[in-house]
Amino acid sequence: MDDNIKKFVNISLWVVAILLVFRSLISWTEIKSMWESRLVIEFCYTYLGYIGEVIGVTAIIMSVFNKCAWKWKVLRWTHNLPVLEHKYDGKFVSDYDKKTRKASVEIQQTFLKINIQMKTKESSSGSIVASLKDLHGIKYLIYTYQNSPHAEIQDRSPIHYGTAILDVSNPKRLEGNYFTGRNSRGSMVFESHN
């Protein structure tokens, strides 16, 4: 299971537990009265209703958390994900022709998903799968992409797949390497607009 999914499930369970305790405290006299009167069926039915309420509220809270709240500084203590959702400009060099090319990268990110789009003068690429991994204390963005060169150059540069590994320890500067299915590789560096 992906680390982000584990963290998301863990946070969700904590929210459920906290809300259930809070909901129980609000209705403490009612719960106590049913328990003391030995109204077991009513007690169970009422408590299951509380659990349903809590799960519904947790679903709403976690939906907001997934979309945007995880980026808020006040909630950063719940996880250690870097916020990479920016536009970046930079360059890459390929061992194919040793030329340096300019590129722009746009990253869209939720807590559970990350999407990378890169554009150059000759092509555009989009991530197929992407994840953040912590390796030896360094945070990396690792993604597989499909590159689609413009039609007029596809005879010398066909559509291809590749994988990029970028050090994202500093979310304002992404740096790393890429490898393609055409047996080429190179290095990349991008800096955030913001």
C-alpha positions as CSV (number, residue, x, y, z in Angstrom):
1,M,0.0,0.0,0.0
2,D,1.3,3.5,-0.9
3,D,2.6,5.5,2.0
4,N,0.2,8.4,1.3
5,I,-2.8,6.0,1.4
6,K,-1.6,4.6,4.7
7,K,-1.2,8.2,6.1
8,F,-4.7,9.1,4.8
9,V,-6.3,6.1,6.4
10,N,-4.5,6.7,9.7
11,I,-5.6,10.4,9.7
12,S,-9.2,9.3,8.8
13,L,-9.3,6.8,11.7
14,W,-8.1,9.5,14.2
15,V,-10.7,11.9,12.9
16,V,-13.4,9.2,13.4
17,A,-12.2,8.5,16.9
18,I,-12.1,12.1,18.0
19,L,-15.5,12.9,16.5
20,L,-17.1,9.8,18.0
21,V,-15.8,10.8,21.5
22,F,-17.0,14.4,20.9
23,R,-20.4,13.2,19.7
24,S,-20.7,10.8,22.7
25,L,-19.9,13.6,25.1
26,I,-22.6,15.8,23.6
27,S,-25.3,13.1,24.2
28,W,-23.8,11.8,27.4
29,T,-27.0,12.1,29.5
30,E,-29.0,10.3,26.9
31,I,-26.5,7.5,26.5
32,K,-26.1,7.1,30.3
33,S,-29.9,7.0,30.8
34,M,-30.4,4.3,28.2
35,W,-27.5,2.3,29.6
36,E,-28.8,2.5,33.2
37,S,-32.3,1.6,32.0
38,R,-30.9,-1.5,30.3
39,L,-32.4,-0.4,27.0
40,V,-29.8,-2.3,25.0
41,I,-31.4,-2.3,21.6
42,E,-32.2,1.5,21.9
43,F,-28.6,2.1,23.1
44,C,-27.1,0.1,20.2
45,Y,-29.4,1.7,17.6
46,T,-28.6,5.2,18.9
47,Y,-24.9,4.6,19.1
48,L,-24.9,3.2,15.5
49,G,-26.6,6.4,14.5
50,Y,-23.8,8.4,16.1
51,I,-21.2,6.3,14.2
52,G,-23.0,6.9,10.9
53,E,-23.0,10.7,11.6
54,V,-19.3,10.6,12.5
55,I,-18.4,8.6,9.3
56,G,-20.4,11.1,7.2
57,V,-18.7,14.1,8.7
58,T,-15.3,12.4,8.5
59,A,-15.9,11.8,4.7
60,I,-16.5,15.5,4.2
61,I,-13.5,16.5,6.3
62,M,-11.2,14.1,4.6
63,S,-12.4,15.1,1.1
64,V,-11.5,18.7,2.0
65,F,-8.2,17.5,3.5
66,N,-7.3,15.6,0.3
67,K,-8.1,18.5,-2.0
68,C,-6.5,21.4,-0.2
69,A,-6.4,21.3,3.6
70,W,-3.3,19.1,3.7
71,K,-1.3,22.1,2.3
72,W,-2.2,24.4,5.2
73,K,0.7,25.1,7.5
74,V,-1.5,24.4,10.6
75,L,-2.0,20.8,9.4
76,R,1.5,20.0,8.1
77,W,2.3,18.2,11.4
78,T,0.0,15.4,10.3
79,H,2.3,14.4,7.3
80,N,5.6,15.2,5.7
81,L,4.6,15.6,2.1
82,P,6.2,18.5,0.2
83,V,3.8,20.8,-1.6
84,L,4.9,20.6,-5.3
85,E,1.9,22.1,-6.9
86,H,3.6,24.9,-8.9
87,K,4.7,25.8,-12.4
88,Y,8.4,25.3,-13.0
89,D,10.8,26.4,-15.7
90,G,14.0,24.7,-16.4
91,K,16.1,22.6,-18.7
92,F,17.2,19.1,-19.5
93,V,20.1,17.5,-21.3
94,S,19.9,14.2,-23.2
95,D,22.8,11.9,-23.9
96,Y,21.2,11.3,-27.3
97,D,22.5,14.6,-28.8
98,K,24.0,16.4,-25.8
99,K,21.8,19.4,-26.4
100,T,20.3,21.5,-23.6
101,R,16.6,22.1,-24.1
102,K,14.3,24.4,-22.2
103,A,11.1,23.0,-20.7
104,S,8.2,24.0,-18.4
105,V,6.6,21.7,-15.9
106,E,3.3,22.0,-14.2
107,I,2.5,19.9,-11.2
108,Q,-1.1,19.3,-9.9
109,Q,-1.3,17.7,-6.5
110,T,-3.8,16.4,-4.0
111,F,-2.8,14.4,-0.9
112,L,-3.5,11.1,-2.7
113,K,-2.5,12.0,-6.3
114,I,0.2,13.9,-8.2
115,N,0.1,14.7,-11.9
116,I,3.1,16.1,-13.9
117,Q,2.9,17.8,-17.3
118,M,6.0,18.9,-19.1
119,K,6.2,20.9,-22.3
120,T,9.1,21.8,-24.6
121,K,9.3,23.4,-28.1
122,E,9.1,19.9,-29.6
123,S,6.9,17.8,-27.4
124,S,4.7,17.4,-24.4
125,S,4.6,14.7,-21.8
126,G,2.2,13.7,-19.0
127,S,2.7,11.4,-16.1
128,I,1.0,8.0,-16.1
129,V,1.9,7.1,-12.5
130,A,3.7,9.2,-9.9
131,S,4.6,8.9,-6.3
132,L,6.7,10.5,-3.6
133,K,9.3,8.3,-1.9
134,D,11.6,8.9,1.0
135,L,15.0,7.2,0.2
136,H,17.8,7.5,2.6
137,G,16.3,10.7,4.1
138,I,15.9,12.4,0.7
139,K,12.4,13.0,-0.7
140,Y,12.0,12.0,-4.4
141,L,9.3,12.4,-7.0
142,I,9.3,9.3,-9.2
143,Y,7.1,9.1,-12.2
144,T,6.5,7.3,-15.5
145,Y,5.4,9.4,-18.4
146,Q,4.4,9.3,-22.0
147,N,6.1,11.8,-24.3
148,S,4.3,12.9,-27.4
149,P,6.5,14.8,-29.9
150,H,4.8,17.2,-32.3
151,A,3.7,15.4,-35.5
152,E,6.3,17.0,-37.8
153,I,9.2,15.5,-35.9
154,Q,7.8,12.1,-35.0
155,D,9.8,10.3,-37.7
156,R,13.0,11.2,-35.9
157,S,11.5,11.3,-32.4
158,P,8.6,8.9,-32.0
159,I,6.2,8.7,-29.1
160,H,7.9,7.0,-26.2
161,Y,7.8,6.3,-22.5
162,G,10.2,7.2,-19.8
163,T,10.8,7.5,-16.0
164,A,12.0,10.5,-14.1
165,I,13.5,10.6,-10.6
166,L,13.6,14.1,-9.1
167,D,15.0,15.2,-5.8
168,V,12.2,17.4,-4.2
169,S,13.9,18.1,-0.9
170,N,13.6,21.8,-1.9
171,P,10.1,22.1,-3.4
172,K,11.2,25.3,-5.2
173,R,13.9,23.4,-7.1
174,L,13.5,20.0,-8.7
175,E,16.6,18.2,-9.9
176,G,17.3,14.7,-11.2
177,N,17.5,12.2,-14.0
178,Y,15.3,10.6,-16.6
179,F,15.5,7.4,-18.6
180,T,13.5,6.5,-21.7
181,G,12.3,3.4,-23.6
182,R,14.5,4.6,-26.6
183,N,17.6,3.9,-24.6
184,S,18.3,7.6,-23.9
185,R,18.8,9.3,-20.6
186,G,19.6,12.7,-19.2
187,S,19.4,15.2,-16.4
188,M,16.8,17.8,-15.5
189,V,16.6,20.8,-13.3
190,F,13.5,23.0,-12.7
191,E,12.8,26.1,-10.6
192,S,9.4,27.2,-9.4
193,H,7.8,30.4,-10.6
194,N,6.5,31.2,-7.1
